[in-house]
Amino acid sequence: MPFLSSARLAFWRSSLSGISPWLSAVLVEDWGWQAIFWLQAGFVPLLLLLVQISYPRHAGAPTRAQAGKLDWLAVAALGLGALLVLHTLEDLRFLRFSARPGMWLALLAGVALLLLAWRRGHTHPDPWLQLHAVLRRRYLMGLAFYALYYLCNGIWSYLLSAMLQHGLGFDFVTTGWAMSMGSLVTVVMALSYLYASRWL
């Protein structure tokens, strides 16, 4: 089994997602909501290293089934643009654009970076992401189910945290801890089911 197999990546992703409510609550409680951004930024060098190690390399001309050449400028523009847009839109819950004019600049910079990534994807001779391929029905259906899952998951997380804090009187960090424990139990049970399913 390779070091970065899909099963191992799924396990680590699920485990890290499981502890994120508690870790986020601790960071927000002690250092403010900006600490979550710095935590995400801290993972960037590690993720770039993993991409560099795991991205496939091909000798000769690539076939249709192979990934294209990795365009680091497009990757950086896509990642930074998405972060700027998402964090600016998250701020809309607490602030108005008129309260912080810099939010307009951050949003426009994020959109400009996303447009740069899109343009490089269209003009690169051997793109790492085939943009025309993602418009096929199979991919769009998978994306729709993925979005539906995260929509339901986000609604459930919001309702559960609101019930724990406002209904049961839990503080912010305890609410994050309870949600993380629930997520980790789910990860353990899912893995147990996958390993035991051959005998069930």
Kinemage of the C-alpha trace (Angstrom):
@kinemage 1
@onewidth
@group {chain A} dominant
@subgroup {mainchain}
@vectorlist {calphas} color= white
{ca met a 1} P 0.000 0.000 0.000
{ca pro a 2} L 1.556 3.360 -0.978
{ca phe a 3} L 2.295 5.956 1.661
{ca leu a 4} L -0.340 8.384 0.350
{ca ser a 5} L -3.111 5.932 -0.496
{ca ser a 6} L -6.667 7.225 -0.780
{ca ala a 7} L -7.761 5.265 2.321
{ca arg a 8} L -5.016 6.793 4.464
{ca leu a 9} L -5.709 10.278 3.138
{ca ala a 10} L -9.413 9.841 3.883
{ca phe a 11} L -8.591 8.657 7.420
{ca trp a 12} L -6.326 11.611 8.182
{ca arg a 13} L -8.724 14.076 6.587
{ca ser a 14} L -11.630 12.731 8.637
{ca ser a 15} L -9.581 12.709 11.834
{ca leu a 16} L -8.396 16.290 11.335
{ca ser a 17} L -11.958 17.356 10.493
{ca gly a 18} L -13.093 15.654 13.683
{ca ile a 19} L -10.831 17.667 15.979
{ca ser a 20} L -11.356 20.942 14.112
{ca pro a 21} L -14.438 22.120 16.125
{ca trp a 22} L -12.559 21.837 19.427
{ca leu a 23} L -9.323 23.289 18.025
{ca ser a 24} L -11.190 26.157 16.353
{ca ala a 25} L -13.077 26.936 19.570
{ca val a 26} L -9.838 27.035 21.588
{ca leu a 27} L -8.138 29.280 19.037
{ca val a 28} L -11.086 31.669 18.752
{ca glu a 29} L -11.503 31.810 22.537
{ca asp a 30} L -7.822 32.603 23.186
{ca trp a 31} L -6.685 34.569 20.105
{ca gly a 32} L -9.793 35.623 18.142
{ca trp a 33} L -11.257 34.346 14.883
{ca gln a 34} L -8.166 35.450 12.908
{ca ala a 35} L -6.246 32.576 14.509
{ca ile a 36} L -8.180 30.113 12.336
{ca phe a 37} L -6.852 31.878 9.244
{ca trp a 38} L -3.283 31.653 10.550
{ca leu a 39} L -3.797 27.967 11.332
{ca gln a 40} L -4.912 27.367 7.742
{ca ala a 41} L -1.968 29.377 6.436
{ca gly a 42} L 0.380 27.314 8.617
{ca phe a 43} L -0.714 24.133 6.857
{ca val a 44} L 0.120 25.550 3.411
{ca pro a 45} L 3.859 24.614 3.378
{ca leu a 46} L 3.017 21.058 4.470
{ca leu a 47} L 0.326 20.728 1.810
{ca leu a 48} L 2.636 22.119 -0.876
{ca leu a 49} L 5.255 19.554 0.118
{ca leu a 50} L 2.699 16.741 -0.080
{ca val a 51} L 1.598 17.930 -3.516
{ca gln a 52} L 5.210 18.060 -4.686
{ca ile a 53} L 5.809 14.508 -3.428
{ca ser a 54} L 2.584 12.929 -4.616
{ca tyr a 55} L 1.827 14.719 -7.900
{ca pro a 56} L 2.445 12.238 -10.736
{ca arg a 57} L 5.406 12.726 -13.056
{ca his a 58} L 5.352 11.307 -16.558
{ca ala a 59} L 8.160 10.655 -18.986
{ca gly a 60} L 7.320 11.710 -22.520
{ca ala a 61} L 4.031 13.075 -23.814
{ca pro a 62} L 1.084 12.694 -21.417
{ca thr a 63} L -1.905 10.589 -22.388
{ca arg a 64} L -5.544 11.591 -21.900
{ca ala a 65} L -5.686 9.668 -18.615
{ca gln a 66} L -2.627 11.385 -17.121
{ca ala a 67} L -2.515 14.619 -15.189
{ca gly a 68} L -0.925 17.593 -16.907
{ca lys a 69} L 2.011 19.660 -15.757
{ca leu a 70} L 1.440 21.356 -12.416
{ca asp a 71} L 1.220 25.144 -12.820
{ca trp a 72} L 2.328 26.515 -9.462
{ca leu a 73} L 1.212 30.065 -10.245
{ca ala a 74} L -2.321 28.848 -11.023
{ca val a 75} L -2.356 26.699 -7.881
{ca ala a 76} L -1.221 29.619 -5.696
{ca ala a 77} L -3.725 31.989 -7.340
{ca leu a 78} L -6.573 29.490 -6.896
{ca gly a 79} L -5.751 28.783 -3.236
{ca leu a 80} L -5.128 32.376 -2.178
{ca gly a 81} L -8.088 33.686 -4.185
{ca ala a 82} L -10.448 31.122 -2.626
{ca leu a 83} L -9.204 31.981 0.880
{ca leu a 84} L -9.661 35.713 0.345
{ca val a 85} L -13.168 35.322 -1.073
{ca leu a 86} L -14.301 32.842 1.592
{ca his a 87} L -12.954 34.810 4.553
{ca thr a 88} L -14.385 38.059 3.202
{ca leu a 89} L -17.811 36.472 2.758
{ca glu a 90} L -17.583 35.035 6.292
{ca asp a 91} L -17.006 38.569 7.595
{ca leu a 92} L -20.320 39.659 6.098
{ca arg a 93} L -22.096 37.947 8.985
{ca phe a 94} L -20.545 40.388 11.456
{ca leu a 95} L -19.662 43.535 9.507
{ca arg a 96} L -21.000 45.642 6.674
{ca phe a 97} L -18.822 46.519 3.721
{ca ser a 98} L -19.135 50.178 4.667
{ca ala a 99} L -17.614 49.427 8.088
{ca arg a 100} L -14.350 48.150 6.586
{ca pro a 101} L -13.518 49.424 3.089
{ca gly a 102} L -10.588 46.978 2.992
{ca met a 103} L -13.112 44.158 2.668
{ca trp a 104} L -13.963 45.386 -0.844
{ca leu a 105} L -10.283 45.255 -1.773
{ca ala a 106} L -9.874 41.762 -0.320
{ca leu a 107} L -12.934 40.508 -2.204
{ca leu a 108} L -11.803 42.079 -5.480
{ca ala a 109} L -8.272 40.696 -5.028
{ca gly a 110} L -9.686 37.220 -4.412
{ca val a 111} L -11.891 37.381 -7.502
{ca ala a 112} L -8.941 38.660 -9.575
{ca leu a 113} L -6.774 35.751 -8.397
{ca leu a 114} L -9.522 33.241 -9.232
{ca leu a 115} L -9.818 34.777 -12.714
{ca leu a 116} L -6.042 34.513 -13.126
{ca ala a 117} L -6.152 30.810 -12.220
{ca trp a 118} L -9.030 30.270 -14.664
{ca arg a 119} L -7.176 32.084 -17.473
{ca arg a 120} L -3.974 30.122 -16.943
{ca gly a 121} L -5.985 26.912 -17.010
{ca his a 122} L -7.356 27.876 -20.410
{ca thr a 123} L -4.076 29.072 -21.918
{ca his a 124} L -1.606 26.531 -20.490
{ca pro a 125} L -0.440 24.001 -23.131
{ca asp a 126} L -0.603 21.062 -20.716
{ca pro a 127} L -2.987 22.084 -17.873
{ca trp a 128} L -3.049 20.198 -14.574
{ca leu a 129} L -6.831 20.686 -14.407
{ca gln a 130} L -8.842 20.015 -17.552
{ca leu a 131} L -11.550 22.639 -17.148
{ca his a 132} L -13.728 21.231 -19.944
{ca ala a 133} L -13.708 17.827 -18.215
{ca val a 134} L -15.374 19.169 -15.060
{ca leu a 135} L -18.450 20.242 -17.032
{ca arg a 136} L -19.408 16.651 -17.806
{ca arg a 137} L -22.559 15.180 -16.270
{ca arg a 138} L -20.735 12.594 -14.135
{ca tyr a 139} L -18.516 15.181 -12.482
{ca leu a 140} L -21.355 17.677 -11.981
{ca met a 141} L -23.567 15.007 -10.365
{ca gly a 142} L -20.752 14.068 -7.993
{ca leu a 143} L -20.183 17.732 -7.200
{ca ala a 144} L -23.911 18.215 -6.536
{ca phe a 145} L -23.997 15.294 -4.063
{ca tyr a 146} L -20.789 16.567 -2.428
{ca ala a 147} L -22.341 20.034 -2.026
{ca leu a 148} L -25.556 18.508 -0.658
{ca tyr a 149} L -23.577 16.506 1.907
{ca tyr a 150} L -21.688 19.560 3.119
{ca leu a 151} L -24.873 21.631 3.181
{ca cys a 152} L -26.596 19.057 5.405
{ca asn a 153} L -23.452 18.671 7.504
{ca gly a 154} L -23.128 22.442 7.935
{ca ile a 155} L -26.781 22.839 8.927
{ca trp a 156} L -26.489 19.991 11.438
{ca ser a 157} L -23.289 21.423 12.926
{ca tyr a 158} L -24.894 24.845 13.268
{ca leu a 159} L -28.061 23.487 14.894
{ca leu a 160} L -26.129 21.193 17.229
{ca ser a 161} L -23.757 23.928 18.400
{ca ala a 162} L -26.690 26.336 18.894
{ca met a 163} L -28.562 23.719 20.950
{ca leu a 164} L -25.513 22.935 23.090
{ca gln a 165} L -24.716 26.585 23.784
{ca his a 166} L -28.123 28.220 24.014
{ca gly a 167} L -30.241 25.235 25.029
{ca leu a 168} L -27.956 23.347 27.408
{ca gly a 169} L -25.728 26.230 28.482
{ca phe a 170} L -22.383 24.791 27.303
{ca asp a 171} L -19.585 27.292 26.863
{ca phe a 172} L -17.857 27.754 23.491
{ca val a 173} L -14.868 25.445 24.089
{ca thr a 174} L -16.982 22.686 25.665
{ca thr a 175} L -19.324 22.822 22.669
{ca gly a 176} L -16.349 22.410 20.316
{ca trp a 177} L -15.039 19.504 22.428
{ca ala a 178} L -18.430 17.738 22.382
{ca met a 179} L -18.732 18.119 18.618
{ca ser a 180} L -15.177 16.876 18.085
{ca met a 181} L -15.809 13.815 20.232
{ca gly a 182} L -18.925 13.049 18.194
{ca ser a 183} L -16.975 13.404 14.942
{ca leu a 184} L -14.136 11.184 16.137
{ca val a 185} L -16.584 8.498 17.292
{ca thr a 186} L -18.121 8.634 13.797
{ca val a 187} L -14.679 8.207 12.193
{ca val a 188} L -13.850 5.214 14.430
{ca met a 189} L -17.211 3.562 13.778
{ca ala a 190} L -16.940 4.127 10.007
{ca leu a 191} L -13.458 2.579 9.935
{ca ser a 192} L -14.630 -0.331 12.079
{ca tyr a 193} L -17.506 -0.929 9.691
{ca leu a 194} L -15.212 -0.824 6.647
{ca tyr a 195} L -12.810 -3.358 8.169
{ca ala a 196} L -15.593 -5.609 9.469
{ca ser a 197} L -17.856 -5.381 6.397
{ca arg a 198} L -16.224 -8.386 4.722
{ca trp a 199} L -17.541 -10.610 7.520
{ca leu a 200} L -20.952 -8.959 7.932
